Each structure stands twice: as C-alpha cells, then as structure tokens.
Amino acid sequence: TVTLLSTGRLMFHGARDDLVPWFGHLGYNYDPSLHGVASDWALDLVAIGFHKPKRFYGHTITNAEELTRASNDFVSSYTSLSGVIFFAGDSSSMIGSKSLGQKMQARMNKVVGIKSNLTSVTSSTLVHRVSVSAGSSSS
C-alpha cells in the first residue's frame, strides 16, 4: 500500500499498481523513458515550490491550486468508493486541507495502531516510514 502526501494533503492511498493509472486519469501521464522509476516520478509530480522544466517533468503539478484540485479529486473518489464520511464542519476541516490531513493521520494511527516516523522532507513533500505496532518492545 502506498500513501502519498504533499504539503499535508492526501494525494493518493492505495495499491502500488494503482498509483500510475490514478494520476494518468487526472492527466498526469507517466513515461518510464522520461521519468525513470514510477515512485520517484510520483514524488516529483506532487512536489511544488520549485521550477520543473517541461522537458524533464512533462505535464506536472506546478502550484498549490493544481495540488489542491488533485488532492480533492482523490479524496472525493476514495471516500465515495469506500463509503467513508469525513469530518463535517467549518472550512478548517475541508477535504484537502492541512488540518484534515493531520486529523486523518491521527485517526488512522489510533484505529490501526500505527507508529509513523518522519524520515525525510523534500520539496514540501512528506515521506513517512510506517510500522505496525506488534505489541513488542523491540524495534
């Protein structure tokens, strides 16, 4: 399972084999000869805040508006397919917002007993190493 976040927004969560088709559905196509490894492409795709030359990146997410739109599309699709209903309330709990991403992460951690350790921060994209608690004290 892959969970991809960018600037606190949920961009993708699901099977590794579904990552490339999902972003292709949004118009961001993966080309192995241009982009290399699909996981690196996905990280580059959702990283914003720096110049991305088209000849190296192709059609990519370049600003906060595109990032928010892609996140909202994923979260909307994911919630409608899974039947999950997320937080209702004021604008601070909107889908795709940082506060929602933080709430979702906290809820997931509590429900399934996950410990999440931040391993790197690159170009505003958070990459987490996740390990499931097995009830033992060894690491």
ZADO-1210 file (C-alpha; in nm, 4 decimals, padded with zeros to 6 digits):
<atoms>
<atom x="00.0000" y="00.0000" z="00.0000" code="THR" pos="1"/>
<atom x="00.1190" y="00.3497" z="-00.0891" code="VAL" pos="2"/>
<atom x="00.0181" y="00.6694" z="00.0882" code="THR" pos="3"/>
<atom x="00.1361" y="00.9872" z="-00.0838" code="LEU" pos="4"/>
<atom x="00.1108" y="01.3252" z="00.0902" code="LEU" pos="5"/>
<atom x="00.2139" y="01.6711" z="-00.0227" code="SER" pos="6"/>
<atom x="00.2031" y="01.9841" z="00.1935" code="THR" pos="7"/>
<atom x="-00.0244" y="01.7966" z="00.4341" code="GLY" pos="8"/>
<atom x="-00.2695" y="01.6901" z="00.1644" code="ARG" pos="9"/>
<atom x="-00.3608" y="01.3316" z="00.0819" code="LEU" pos="10"/>
<atom x="-00.2702" y="01.2787" z="-00.2843" code="MET" pos="11"/>
<atom x="-00.3061" y="00.9001" z="-00.3091" code="PHE" pos="12"/>
<atom x="-00.3669" y="00.5982" z="-00.0898" code="HIS" pos="13"/>
<atom x="-00.3972" y="00.2517" z="-00.2331" code="GLY" pos="14"/>
<atom x="-00.2224" y="-00.0313" z="-00.4111" code="ALA" pos="15"/>
<atom x="00.1137" y="00.0496" z="-00.5679" code="ARG" pos="16"/>
<atom x="-00.0095" y="-00.0731" z="-00.9064" code="ASP" pos="17"/>
<atom x="-00.2951" y="00.1825" z="-00.8960" code="ASP" pos="18"/>
<atom x="-00.0711" y="00.4883" z="-00.8435" code="LEU" pos="19"/>
<atom x="00.0289" y="00.5499" z="-01.2076" code="VAL" pos="20"/>
<atom x="-00.3214" y="00.4855" z="-01.3512" code="PRO" pos="21"/>
<atom x="-00.4773" y="00.7213" z="-01.0934" code="TRP" pos="22"/>
<atom x="-00.2562" y="01.0148" z="-01.1859" code="PHE" pos="23"/>
<atom x="-00.2939" y="00.9244" z="-01.5550" code="GLY" pos="24"/>
<atom x="-00.6693" y="00.9559" z="-01.5056" code="HIS" pos="25"/>
<atom x="-00.6049" y="01.3134" z="-01.3862" code="LEU" pos="26"/>
<atom x="-00.3983" y="01.3887" z="-01.6983" code="GLY" pos="27"/>
<atom x="-00.0522" y="01.3375" z="-01.5461" code="TYR" pos="28"/>
<atom x="00.0962" y="01.0591" z="-01.7552" code="ASN" pos="29"/>
<atom x="00.3987" y="00.8543" z="-01.6547" code="TYR" pos="30"/>
<atom x="00.6638" y="00.7838" z="-01.9202" code="ASP" pos="31"/>
<atom x="00.9401" y="00.5492" z="-01.7948" code="PRO" pos="32"/>
<atom x="01.1875" y="00.6793" z="-02.0562" code="SER" pos="33"/>
<atom x="01.1313" y="01.0380" z="-01.9362" code="LEU" pos="34"/>
<atom x="01.0559" y="00.9931" z="-01.5669" code="HIS" pos="35"/>
<atom x="01.2532" y="00.6848" z="-01.4599" code="GLY" pos="36"/>
<atom x="01.1126" y="00.4944" z="-01.1624" code="VAL" pos="37"/>
<atom x="00.7380" y="00.5429" z="-01.1016" code="ALA" pos="38"/>
<atom x="00.7789" y="00.6120" z="-00.7284" code="SER" pos="39"/>
<atom x="01.0323" y="00.8894" z="-00.7961" code="ASP" pos="40"/>
<atom x="00.8002" y="01.0316" z="-01.0630" code="TRP" pos="41"/>
<atom x="00.5095" y="01.0400" z="-00.8170" code="ALA" pos="42"/>
<atom x="00.7187" y="01.2248" z="-00.5557" code="LEU" pos="43"/>
<atom x="00.8345" y="01.4756" z="-00.8186" code="ASP" pos="44"/>
<atom x="00.4786" y="01.5115" z="-00.9508" code="LEU" pos="45"/>
<atom x="00.3329" y="01.6290" z="-00.6189" code="VAL" pos="46"/>
<atom x="00.6338" y="01.8350" z="-00.5036" code="ALA" pos="47"/>
<atom x="00.5733" y="02.2060" z="-00.5602" code="ILE" pos="48"/>
<atom x="00.7714" y="02.5198" z="-00.4868" code="GLY" pos="49"/>
<atom x="01.0471" y="02.4839" z="-00.7451" code="PHE" pos="50"/>
<atom x="01.0804" y="02.5156" z="-01.1241" code="HIS" pos="51"/>
<atom x="01.0063" y="02.1946" z="-01.3153" code="LYS" pos="52"/>
<atom x="01.1341" y="02.2117" z="-01.6758" code="PRO" pos="53"/>
<atom x="00.8761" y="02.0504" z="-01.9053" code="LYS" pos="54"/>
<atom x="01.1439" y="01.8577" z="-02.0972" code="ARG" pos="55"/>
<atom x="01.2325" y="01.6669" z="-01.7760" code="PHE" pos="56"/>
<atom x="00.8980" y="01.6545" z="-01.5977" code="TYR" pos="57"/>
<atom x="00.6388" y="01.6629" z="-01.8770" code="GLY" pos="58"/>
<atom x="00.2895" y="01.7680" z="-01.7678" code="HIS" pos="59"/>
<atom x="00.3160" y="01.8025" z="-01.3890" code="THR" pos="60"/>
<atom x="00.1640" y="01.9712" z="-01.0858" code="ILE" pos="61"/>
<atom x="00.3271" y="02.3129" z="-01.0536" code="THR" pos="62"/>
<atom x="00.1280" y="02.5140" z="-00.7997" code="ASN" pos="63"/>
<atom x="-00.0923" y="02.4947" z="-00.4897" code="ALA" pos="64"/>
<atom x="-00.4157" y="02.5213" z="-00.6871" code="GLU" pos="65"/>
<atom x="-00.3322" y="02.2192" z="-00.9058" code="GLU" pos="66"/>
<atom x="-00.2143" y="02.0297" z="-00.5980" code="LEU" pos="67"/>
<atom x="-00.5354" y="02.1042" z="-00.4075" code="THR" pos="68"/>
<atom x="-00.7502" y="02.0068" z="-00.7071" code="ARG" pos="69"/>
<atom x="-00.5670" y="01.6724" z="-00.7449" code="ALA" pos="70"/>
<atom x="-00.5951" y="01.6056" z="-00.3698" code="SER" pos="71"/>
<atom x="-00.9645" y="01.6910" z="-00.3631" code="ASN" pos="72"/>
<atom x="-01.0250" y="01.4637" z="-00.6650" code="ASP" pos="73"/>
<atom x="-00.8525" y="01.1735" z="-00.4904" code="PHE" pos="74"/>
<atom x="-01.0190" y="01.2230" z="-00.1522" code="VAL" pos="75"/>
<atom x="-01.3605" y="01.2622" z="-00.3155" code="SER" pos="76"/>
<atom x="-01.3134" y="00.9465" z="-00.5212" code="SER" pos="77"/>
<atom x="-01.1703" y="00.7496" z="-00.2278" code="TYR" pos="78"/>
<atom x="-01.4492" y="00.8464" z="00.0104" code="THR" pos="79"/>
<atom x="-01.7255" y="00.7742" z="-00.2416" code="SER" pos="80"/>
<atom x="-01.5813" y="00.4298" z="-00.3239" code="LEU" pos="81"/>
<atom x="-01.5086" y="00.3322" z="00.0366" code="SER" pos="82"/>
<atom x="-01.8249" y="00.4758" z="00.1909" code="GLY" pos="83"/>
<atom x="-01.6171" y="00.6697" z="00.4429" code="VAL" pos="84"/>
<atom x="-01.7599" y="01.0027" z="00.5507" code="ILE" pos="85"/>
<atom x="-01.5037" y="01.2518" z="00.6735" code="PHE" pos="86"/>
<atom x="-01.5366" y="01.5497" z="00.9023" code="PHE" pos="87"/>
<atom x="-01.8189" y="01.7972" z="00.8591" code="ALA" pos="88"/>
<atom x="-01.7920" y="02.1460" z="00.9942" code="GLY" pos="89"/>
<atom x="-01.6159" y="02.4707" z="00.9275" code="ASP" pos="90"/>
<atom x="-01.3699" y="02.5480" z="00.6496" code="SER" pos="91"/>
<atom x="-01.0760" y="02.4270" z="00.8625" code="SER" pos="92"/>
<atom x="-01.1995" y="02.0696" z="00.8099" code="SER" pos="93"/>
<atom x="-01.2366" y="02.0890" z="00.4305" code="MET" pos="94"/>
<atom x="-01.1185" y="01.7955" z="00.2209" code="ILE" pos="95"/>
<atom x="-00.7641" y="01.8579" z="00.1016" code="GLY" pos="96"/>
<atom x="-00.6812" y="02.0960" z="00.3850" code="SER" pos="97"/>
<atom x="-00.3794" y="02.0519" z="00.6079" code="LYS" pos="98"/>
<atom x="-00.5979" y="02.0158" z="00.9139" code="SER" pos="99"/>
<atom x="-00.7944" y="01.7320" z="00.7519" code="LEU" pos="100"/>
<atom x="-00.4736" y="01.5513" z="00.6572" code="GLY" pos="101"/>
<atom x="-00.3495" y="01.5810" z="01.0142" code="GLN" pos="102"/>
<atom x="-00.6854" y="01.4635" z="01.1543" code="LYS" pos="103"/>
<atom x="-00.6931" y="01.1688" z="00.9135" code="MET" pos="104"/>
<atom x="-00.3395" y="01.0670" z="01.0086" code="GLN" pos="105"/>
<atom x="-00.4156" y="01.0858" z="01.3810" code="ALA" pos="106"/>
<atom x="-00.7363" y="00.8863" z="01.3367" code="ARG" pos="107"/>
<atom x="-00.5600" y="00.6200" z="01.1255" code="MET" pos="108"/>
<atom x="-00.2815" y="00.5925" z="01.3834" code="ASN" pos="109"/>
<atom x="-00.5307" y="00.5439" z="01.6658" code="LYS" pos="110"/>
<atom x="-00.7537" y="00.2967" z="01.4810" code="VAL" pos="111"/>
<atom x="-00.4870" y="00.0606" z="01.3438" code="VAL" pos="112"/>
<atom x="-00.2056" y="00.1117" z="01.5948" code="GLY" pos="113"/>
<atom x="00.0450" y="00.2658" z="01.3548" code="ILE" pos="114"/>
<atom x="00.3628" y="00.4423" z="01.4584" code="LYS" pos="115"/>
<atom x="00.4774" y="00.6959" z="01.1988" code="SER" pos="116"/>
<atom x="00.8320" y="00.8305" z="01.1916" code="ASN" pos="117"/>
<atom x="00.9214" y="01.1225" z="00.9654" code="LEU" pos="118"/>
<atom x="01.2192" y="01.0088" z="00.7559" code="THR" pos="119"/>
<atom x="01.2668" y="01.2947" z="00.5114" code="SER" pos="120"/>
<atom x="01.1201" y="01.6214" z="00.3934" code="VAL" pos="121"/>
<atom x="01.1870" y="01.7052" z="00.0291" code="THR" pos="122"/>
<atom x="01.0392" y="01.9959" z="-00.1664" code="SER" pos="123"/>
<atom x="00.7376" y="02.0260" z="00.0653" code="SER" pos="124"/>
<atom x="00.6566" y="01.6561" z="00.0231" code="THR" pos="125"/>
<atom x="00.6433" y="01.4422" z="00.3344" code="LEU" pos="126"/>
<atom x="00.7605" y="01.0846" z="00.3135" code="VAL" pos="127"/>
<atom x="00.6780" y="00.8640" z="00.6114" code="HIS" pos="128"/>
<atom x="00.8135" y="00.5289" z="00.7214" code="ARG" pos="129"/>
<atom x="00.5226" y="00.3439" z="00.8774" code="VAL" pos="130"/>
<atom x="00.5484" y="00.0402" z="01.1007" code="SER" pos="131"/>
<atom x="00.2588" y="-00.1512" z="01.2564" code="VAL" pos="132"/>
<atom x="00.2763" y="-00.1983" z="01.6330" code="SER" pos="133"/>
<atom x="00.3045" y="-00.5649" z="01.7183" code="ALA" pos="134"/>
<atom x="00.2928" y="-00.5195" z="02.0934" code="GLY" pos="135"/>
<atom x="00.6636" y="-00.5933" z="02.1446" code="SER" pos="136"/>
<atom x="00.9199" y="-00.3503" z="02.2789" code="SER" pos="137"/>
<atom x="01.1882" y="-00.4326" z="02.0197" code="SER" pos="138"/>
<atom x="01.2402" y="-00.2035" z="01.7187" code="SER" pos="139"/>
</atoms>
